[in-house]
Amino acid sequence: MVRLDEQLARLATLSPADLRIEWRLSFREDAPDLSPSLLRRGLAYHAQEQRSGGLSAATLRMLSVVGSSVGRGKAEIRLKPGTRLLREWNGTVYSVLVTEDGLLLGNQRFASLSQVAAEITGAHWSGPRFFGLKRRAAPPVRGSSAHG
């Protein structure tokens, strides 16, 4: 059996086409549409996982819980009191102060970032997205298949 360090060193020498072949052999599916660097990292992790037995059951449970809450949009954004959020909108810069009991925009108190965003824009917004704390979901990767 090839030593792990030799296997990892070999990955560094593979061409993009050879990395895709290696992926197919390792995972029994076509490689995702990723850069060669990310394919190498995925293959290296997989090789290490095969040798060491992978993540513990407790770690897998924790990742499952975290992943399912993020997938449902339930990941909570926590801002410490004293944090100041700045947002430019239509040529005006707005400053929102996070307090122990809410958010201050000028002298007005709000319970959520979405309420602040609505006050500023006059329309419904995701407050975390409006203030740049949450990004839109990335579009599906080209060439990926939902039915494996």
Secondary structure, 3 states (H helix, E strand, C coil): CCCHHHHHHHHCCCCHHHHHHHHHHHHCCCCCCCCHHHHHHHHHHHHHHHHHCCCCHHHHHHHHHHHHHHHCCCCCCCCCCCCEEEEEECCEEEEEEEECCEEEECCEEECCHHHHHHHHHCCCCCHHHHCCCCCCCCCCCCCCCCCC
